[in-house]
Amino acid sequence: MDKLLIRGGRPLSGTVEISGAKNAALPELCAALLTADTVTLQNVPGLQDVATMLTLIRNMGAAADRSDVAPGTVILNTGGLTSPEAPYELVKTMRASVLALGPLLARFGEATVSLPGGCAIGSRPVDQHIKGLQAMGAAINVEHGYMLAKLPAGRKRLQGATITTDMVTVTGTENFLMAASLAEGETILENAAQEPEIGDLAEMLIKMGAHIEGHGTRRICIQGVPSLHGCTHRVVADRIEAGTFLCAVAATGGDVVLRHGRADHLEALIEKLREAGATVTAGEGFIRIQAQGRMKAQSFRTTEYPGFPTDMQAQFMALNAIAQGPSTVTETIFENRFMHVNEMVRLGAKIQIDGKMAVMEGVEKLSSATVMATDLRASASLVIAGLVAEGETLVDRIYHLDRGYDQMEAKLRGIGADIERVR
């Protein structure tokens, strides 16, 4: 099993390329299921979750291949799809597989998708997906761990509906967006998620011929069309990868330019970094961060976009661990998202958990140790902690990291980190 060996204490400087967003690429790969035409996606990151989604699409009988001549390009054609099914063997490794449900049902009138099962950071129920698609006329039964979805006899298309979810759900909004694009009539999504990845998916669907308005707001309107066509689309830059590098530089000190970074997608995080003492500037296609000395610890509360992202909570906690002063971090999205805390404490961090709140007191330095990653963002936080710890830190179970960060250790080495992958 691969591990990362980090020798801490080195500031970061230079330029780093931000990859395409995993959380945009996965639904956009599923959007290719909506048409028999060829869909070309550019700037697709080389991640394990992306590889799993491509395997899932191929397993249905479709073509999904990375280009040999254009790095980051994936060419998909689902015209020969033979089996609208997402089996447990693939879904269990990646919860985003549930995004196949809406497109398959909308185009083929049926879908069989395994329930995704548990998740380390907390509950991610699919009941909102089921309720929304049922409102559009689908008959959905859950049997033997599978969601069996069909259109009623004699009906060829889903029906437009007003869908108001009980909670803000990113994957639910994405599933409804894709399904409604081929539905008959108008669909209105109330309480829709506003994440940039949803806006990027909507822009791709519009290129395919969908009629969508209001994406990026709480209310999205979709006028269904009989069919969609192929398109070429570039996946938006990964704001969480960009945010992780911003936190790494703020923690270690240095001066780094993030190429393709989108500051307008990270306003809540950047505001906290500036309050901590970092200098952050941005322009078209770049973000620059300059940091010197210990930052000032910042308290924050995770909320849905455009608030402080839950996917950046652990990484900012790594910064707070060695910042000046006390801080509190309140997690409102997932119930088990403090699993990295015990590992940070092994490195010398002072953190106490009180329900949904972490109470922290910054220390001047961390000391190296062997630590274990428990989930994707926790692994990134431990890498940041290792970059500032004295001595050699070994981060175990980094397969979590490979699910969401494209060549993270190579990118960090490129800006001055002493980090290597060991087996």
C-alpha positions as CSV (number, residue, x, y, z in Angstrom):
1,M,0.0,0.0,0.0
2,D,1.4,3.4,-1.0
3,K,2.4,6.0,1.6
4,L,3.7,9.5,1.5
5,L,7.0,10.4,3.2
6,I,7.2,14.1,4.0
7,R,10.2,16.0,5.4
8,G,8.7,19.2,6.8
9,G,9.8,22.7,7.4
10,R,10.3,23.9,3.8
11,P,8.4,27.0,2.5
12,L,6.7,26.6,-0.9
13,S,7.3,28.8,-3.9
14,G,6.7,28.7,-7.7
15,T,3.7,27.8,-9.9
16,V,1.3,24.9,-9.6
17,E,-1.4,23.8,-12.2
18,I,-4.8,23.2,-10.8
19,S,-6.6,20.3,-12.4
20,G,-10.2,19.8,-13.5
21,A,-12.7,19.4,-10.7
22,K,-13.5,15.8,-9.7
23,N,-17.0,17.0,-8.5
24,A,-17.7,18.4,-11.9
25,A,-16.1,15.7,-14.0
26,L,-18.1,12.8,-12.4
27,P,-21.7,14.2,-13.2
28,E,-20.5,15.4,-16.6
29,L,-19.3,11.9,-17.4
30,C,-22.8,10.7,-16.5
31,A,-24.4,13.4,-18.6
32,A,-22.9,11.6,-21.7
33,L,-25.5,8.9,-21.0
34,L,-28.2,11.4,-22.1
35,T,-27.3,11.2,-25.8
36,A,-26.3,8.7,-28.4
37,D,-23.9,11.2,-29.9
38,T,-20.2,11.5,-29.1
39,V,-19.3,13.7,-26.1
40,T,-15.8,15.0,-25.6
41,L,-14.7,16.2,-22.1
42,Q,-11.5,18.1,-21.7
43,N,-9.5,18.8,-18.5
44,V,-10.6,15.6,-16.9
45,P,-8.4,14.9,-13.9
46,G,-6.5,11.6,-13.6
47,L,-8.2,10.3,-10.4
48,Q,-9.3,6.9,-9.1
49,D,-12.9,8.1,-8.9
50,V,-12.8,9.1,-12.6
51,A,-11.4,5.7,-13.5
52,T,-14.2,4.0,-11.6
53,M,-16.8,6.1,-13.4
54,L,-15.3,5.2,-16.8
55,T,-15.3,1.6,-15.8
56,L,-19.0,1.9,-14.8
57,I,-19.9,3.4,-18.2
58,R,-18.0,0.8,-20.1
59,N,-19.7,-1.9,-18.0
60,M,-23.0,-0.7,-19.5
61,G,-21.7,-1.4,-23.0
62,A,-20.7,2.2,-23.9
63,A,-17.4,3.5,-25.2
64,A,-15.4,5.7,-22.8
65,D,-11.7,6.2,-23.5
66,R,-9.0,8.7,-22.6
67,S,-7.4,10.3,-25.7
68,D,-3.9,9.1,-26.6
69,V,-3.0,12.5,-28.1
70,A,-4.7,15.0,-25.9
71,P,-3.9,14.6,-22.2
72,G,-6.9,15.1,-20.0
73,T,-9.4,14.4,-22.8
74,V,-12.1,11.7,-22.5
75,I,-14.2,10.7,-25.5
76,L,-17.5,9.0,-24.7
77,N,-20.2,7.4,-26.9
78,T,-23.2,5.7,-25.3
79,G,-25.0,4.9,-28.5
80,G,-24.3,1.2,-28.1
81,L,-25.3,1.1,-24.4
82,T,-26.8,-2.3,-23.7
83,S,-27.3,-2.5,-19.9
84,P,-28.7,0.5,-18.0
85,E,-27.3,-0.9,-14.7
86,A,-24.8,0.3,-12.1
87,P,-23.8,-2.8,-10.0
88,Y,-22.9,-2.8,-6.4
89,E,-19.3,-4.0,-7.2
90,L,-18.6,-0.5,-8.7
91,V,-21.0,1.7,-6.8
92,K,-19.7,0.6,-3.4
93,T,-16.3,2.2,-4.2
94,M,-17.7,5.6,-5.2
95,R,-21.0,7.1,-4.1
96,A,-21.1,9.4,-7.1
97,S,-22.3,6.4,-9.1
98,V,-25.8,7.3,-8.1
99,L,-25.5,10.1,-10.7
100,A,-26.2,7.5,-13.3
101,L,-29.8,7.1,-12.1
102,G,-31.3,10.3,-13.5
103,P,-29.7,10.1,-17.0
104,L,-30.4,6.4,-17.5
105,L,-34.0,6.8,-16.5
106,A,-34.6,9.9,-18.6
107,R,-33.1,8.4,-21.8
108,F,-33.9,4.7,-21.6
109,G,-37.0,4.7,-19.4
110,E,-35.4,2.4,-16.8
111,A,-32.4,2.1,-14.6
112,T,-31.1,-0.3,-12.0
113,V,-28.6,1.3,-9.6
114,S,-27.2,-0.1,-6.5
115,L,-27.6,1.7,-3.2
116,P,-24.2,3.2,-2.5
117,G,-23.9,1.9,1.1
118,G,-22.0,3.6,3.9
119,C,-19.6,6.6,3.9
120,A,-16.8,7.3,6.3
121,I,-17.6,10.9,6.9
122,G,-21.3,10.5,7.5
123,S,-24.7,9.8,6.1
124,R,-25.5,10.7,2.4
125,P,-29.0,9.4,1.9
126,V,-30.4,8.9,-1.5
127,D,-34.0,9.4,-0.5
128,Q,-34.1,12.9,-1.9
129,H,-33.1,11.5,-5.3
130,I,-35.9,8.9,-5.2
131,K,-38.5,11.5,-4.1
132,G,-37.6,13.9,-6.8
133,L,-37.6,11.4,-9.6
134,Q,-40.9,10.0,-8.3
135,A,-42.4,13.5,-8.5
136,M,-41.4,13.4,-12.2
137,G,-43.5,10.2,-12.7
138,A,-40.9,7.4,-12.2
139,A,-41.8,4.3,-10.4
140,I,-38.9,3.4,-8.1
141,N,-38.7,0.4,-5.8
142,V,-35.8,-0.6,-3.5
143,E,-35.2,-4.3,-3.6
144,H,-32.2,-6.4,-2.5
145,G,-30.0,-3.3,-2.2
146,Y,-30.9,-1.9,-5.6
147,M,-33.0,1.0,-6.8
148,L,-35.2,-0.3,-9.6
149,A,-36.6,2.7,-11.6
150,K,-39.0,2.6,-14.5
151,L,-41.4,4.8,-16.4
152,P,-45.1,3.7,-16.1
153,A,-46.4,1.6,-19.0
154,G,-47.3,3.7,-22.0
155,R,-45.2,6.7,-20.9
156,K,-42.0,7.4,-22.9
157,R,-40.7,10.4,-21.0
158,L,-40.4,11.7,-17.5
159,Q,-42.8,14.6,-16.7
160,G,-41.9,18.0,-15.6
161,A,-42.5,18.8,-11.9
162,T,-41.7,21.2,-9.1
163,I,-39.1,19.5,-6.8
164,T,-38.4,21.0,-3.4
165,T,-35.8,18.9,-1.5
166,D,-35.9,18.7,2.3
167,M,-32.2,19.7,2.4
168,V,-29.7,21.2,0.0
169,T,-28.3,18.2,-2.0
170,V,-25.5,18.6,-4.6
171,T,-25.8,15.2,-6.2
172,G,-29.6,15.4,-6.0
173,T,-29.6,18.7,-7.8
174,E,-27.3,17.3,-10.5
175,N,-29.5,14.2,-11.0
176,F,-32.6,16.3,-11.4
177,L,-30.9,18.7,-13.8
178,M,-29.9,15.8,-16.1
179,A,-33.2,14.0,-15.8
180,A,-35.3,17.1,-16.4
181,S,-33.4,18.0,-19.5
182,L,-35.1,15.1,-21.3
183,A,-38.5,15.4,-19.4
184,E,-41.7,16.6,-21.0
185,G,-42.6,20.1,-19.9
186,E,-41.1,22.4,-17.2
187,T,-39.2,21.3,-14.1
188,I,-38.5,23.7,-11.3
189,L,-35.9,22.9,-8.7
190,E,-36.4,24.7,-5.4
191,N,-33.8,24.7,-2.7
192,A,-31.2,23.8,-5.4
193,A,-27.5,23.6,-4.5
194,Q,-25.4,26.5,-5.9
195,E,-22.0,25.0,-6.2
196,P,-19.8,26.0,-9.2
197,E,-19.7,22.4,-10.3
198,I,-23.5,22.4,-10.8
199,G,-23.2,25.6,-12.9
200,D,-20.6,23.8,-15.0
201,L,-22.8,20.8,-15.5
202,A,-25.7,23.1,-16.5
203,E,-23.4,24.8,-19.0
204,M,-22.5,21.5,-20.5
205,L,-26.1,20.4,-20.8
206,I,-26.9,23.7,-22.5
207,K,-24.2,23.0,-25.1
208,M,-26.0,19.6,-25.6
209,G,-29.3,21.4,-26.4
210,A,-30.9,21.7,-22.9
211,H,-32.9,24.7,-21.9
212,I,-31.8,25.7,-18.3
213,E,-32.1,29.0,-16.4
214,G,-31.2,30.0,-12.9
215,H,-28.2,27.7,-12.3
216,G,-26.1,29.1,-9.6
217,T,-29.2,30.2,-7.6
218,R,-31.6,28.4,-5.3
219,R,-34.2,28.1,-8.1
220,I,-33.4,26.4,-11.4
221,C,-35.9,26.1,-14.3
222,I,-35.5,23.4,-16.9
223,Q,-37.6,23.2,-20.1
224,G,-37.4,19.6,-21.2
225,V,-36.5,18.7,-24.8
226,P,-37.1,15.5,-26.8
227,S,-33.4,14.7,-27.3
228,L,-29.9,16.0,-26.7
229,H,-26.8,16.0,-28.9
230,G,-23.1,15.6,-28.4
231,C,-20.7,18.4,-27.4
232,T,-17.2,19.3,-26.4
233,H,-16.8,20.7,-22.9
234,R,-13.9,21.7,-20.6
235,V,-14.3,20.7,-17.0
236,V,-14.1,23.7,-14.6
237,A,-11.0,24.0,-12.4
238,D,-11.1,22.2,-9.0
239,R,-11.7,24.8,-6.3
240,I,-11.0,22.3,-3.5
241,E,-7.6,21.4,-4.9
242,A,-6.9,25.1,-5.3
243,G,-8.1,25.7,-1.7
244,T,-5.9,22.9,-0.4
245,F,-2.8,24.4,-2.0
246,L,-3.7,27.8,-0.6
247,C,-3.9,26.4,2.9
248,A,-0.6,24.5,2.4
249,V,1.2,27.8,1.4
250,A,-0.4,29.7,4.3
251,A,0.8,27.0,6.7
252,T,4.4,26.6,5.4
253,G,5.0,30.1,4.2
254,G,6.0,31.0,0.7
255,D,4.8,32.5,-2.5
256,V,2.9,30.4,-5.0
257,V,0.8,31.1,-8.1
258,L,-2.1,28.7,-8.8
259,R,-2.7,28.6,-12.6
260,H,-6.3,28.1,-13.6
261,G,-7.4,28.8,-10.0
262,R,-10.8,30.6,-9.7
263,A,-10.9,33.0,-6.8
264,D,-14.6,33.7,-7.4
265,H,-15.3,30.1,-6.4
266,L,-13.3,30.4,-3.2
267,E,-14.5,33.7,-1.7
268,A,-15.3,32.4,1.8
269,L,-12.0,30.6,2.1
270,I,-9.9,33.5,0.7
271,E,-11.5,35.9,3.1
272,K,-10.4,33.7,6.0
273,L,-6.9,33.4,4.6
274,R,-6.6,37.2,4.4
275,E,-7.9,37.6,7.9
276,A,-5.2,35.0,9.0
277,G,-2.5,37.2,7.5
278,A,-1.9,35.8,4.0
279,T,-1.8,38.1,1.0
280,V,-4.1,36.7,-1.7
281,T,-4.4,38.3,-5.2
282,A,-6.1,37.0,-8.2
283,G,-6.8,37.7,-11.9
284,E,-8.0,35.9,-15.0
285,G,-6.9,32.3,-14.7
286,F,-4.7,32.6,-11.6
287,I,-4.6,33.0,-7.8
288,R,-1.4,34.1,-6.0
289,I,-0.8,33.6,-2.3
290,Q,2.1,35.0,-0.2
291,A,2.5,34.1,3.4
292,Q,5.3,34.9,5.9
293,G,5.5,33.9,9.6
294,R,2.7,32.3,11.7
295,M,-0.8,33.1,10.6
296,K,-3.6,34.1,13.0
297,A,-6.0,31.3,13.9
298,Q,-9.5,31.7,12.4
299,S,-12.8,30.4,13.6
300,F,-15.3,29.3,11.0
301,R,-18.5,27.3,10.4
302,T,-19.0,25.1,7.4
303,T,-22.2,25.7,5.3
304,E,-23.5,25.1,1.9
305,Y,-22.0,27.1,-1.0
306,P,-21.3,30.0,-1.1
307,G,-20.3,29.6,2.6
308,F,-17.2,28.0,3.9
309,P,-17.0,24.5,2.2
310,T,-17.0,21.4,4.3
311,D,-14.5,20.0,1.9
312,M,-11.9,22.6,3.1
313,Q,-12.6,22.2,6.9
314,A,-9.8,19.7,7.6
315,Q,-7.2,21.5,5.5
316,F,-7.9,24.8,7.3
317,M,-7.7,23.0,10.6
318,A,-4.2,22.0,9.7
319,L,-3.4,25.7,9.3
320,N,-5.1,26.6,12.6
321,A,-3.1,23.9,14.3
322,I,0.1,25.9,14.0
323,A,-1.4,29.4,13.9
324,Q,-1.4,32.0,16.7
325,G,-4.2,31.9,19.2
326,P,-7.4,29.9,19.8
327,S,-10.1,29.0,17.3
328,T,-13.3,27.0,17.0
329,V,-14.4,25.0,13.9
330,T,-18.1,24.0,13.6
331,E,-19.0,21.3,11.1
332,T,-22.7,21.4,10.1
333,I,-22.7,19.2,6.9
334,F,-21.3,15.8,7.9
335,E,-21.5,14.2,11.3
336,N,-18.2,12.3,11.2
337,R,-15.9,14.8,9.6
338,F,-13.4,15.2,12.5
339,M,-11.8,11.8,12.1
340,H,-8.5,13.5,11.2
341,V,-8.3,15.1,14.6
342,N,-6.8,12.2,16.4
343,E,-4.1,11.9,13.8
344,M,-3.3,15.6,14.0
345,V,-3.0,15.3,17.8
346,R,-0.4,12.6,17.2
347,L,1.6,15.3,15.4
348,G,1.3,17.6,18.4
349,A,-1.8,19.6,17.6
350,K,-4.0,20.8,20.5
351,I,-7.6,20.0,19.6
352,Q,-10.6,19.0,21.6
353,I,-13.9,17.8,20.1
354,D,-17.3,18.9,21.6
355,G,-20.0,17.5,19.4
356,K,-20.0,19.4,16.1
357,M,-17.3,21.8,17.3
358,A,-13.6,21.5,17.4
359,V,-11.8,23.7,19.9
360,M,-8.2,24.4,18.9
361,E,-5.2,26.2,20.4
362,G,-2.4,26.8,17.9
363,V,1.1,25.5,18.7
364,E,4.4,26.9,17.5
365,K,5.4,23.6,15.8
366,L,4.3,20.1,15.1
367,S,6.5,17.1,15.4
368,S,6.7,14.2,12.9
369,A,4.9,10.9,13.3
370,T,3.2,8.1,11.3
371,V,-0.4,9.0,10.7
372,M,-3.3,7.3,8.9
373,A,-5.7,8.9,6.4
374,T,-9.4,8.1,7.0
375,D,-11.0,9.9,4.1
376,L,-10.2,12.1,1.1
377,R,-10.0,15.6,2.7
378,A,-8.6,14.2,6.0
379,S,-5.6,12.8,4.0
380,A,-5.0,16.3,2.5
381,S,-5.0,17.9,5.9
382,L,-2.4,15.4,7.1
383,V,-0.2,16.2,4.2
384,I,-0.4,19.9,5.1
385,A,0.4,19.1,8.7
386,G,3.4,17.0,7.5
387,L,4.7,19.8,5.4
388,V,5.1,22.0,8.6
389,A,6.1,19.3,11.1
390,E,9.7,18.8,12.2
391,G,11.3,15.6,10.9
392,E,9.8,12.9,8.7
393,T,6.0,12.3,8.7
394,L,4.6,9.2,7.0
395,V,1.0,9.4,5.8
396,D,-0.5,5.9,5.4
397,R,-3.6,4.8,3.4
398,I,-3.2,7.6,0.8
399,Y,-5.5,5.7,-1.7
400,H,-8.0,8.2,-0.2
401,L,-5.8,11.0,-1.5
402,D,-5.6,9.5,-5.0
403,R,-9.4,9.6,-5.2
404,G,-9.5,13.4,-5.3
405,Y,-6.1,14.8,-6.0
406,D,-4.3,14.5,-9.3
407,Q,-0.5,13.9,-8.7
408,M,-0.5,15.8,-5.5
409,E,3.0,14.8,-4.4
410,A,4.5,15.7,-7.8
411,K,2.8,19.1,-7.7
412,L,4.1,19.8,-4.2
413,R,7.6,18.7,-5.1
414,G,7.4,21.2,-8.0
415,I,6.9,24.1,-5.6
416,G,9.6,23.0,-3.1
417,A,8.2,20.4,-0.8
418,D,10.3,17.4,0.2
419,I,7.8,14.7,-0.4
420,E,7.9,11.3,-2.0
421,R,5.6,8.2,-2.5
422,V,6.9,5.0,-0.9
423,R,5.6,1.5,-1.1
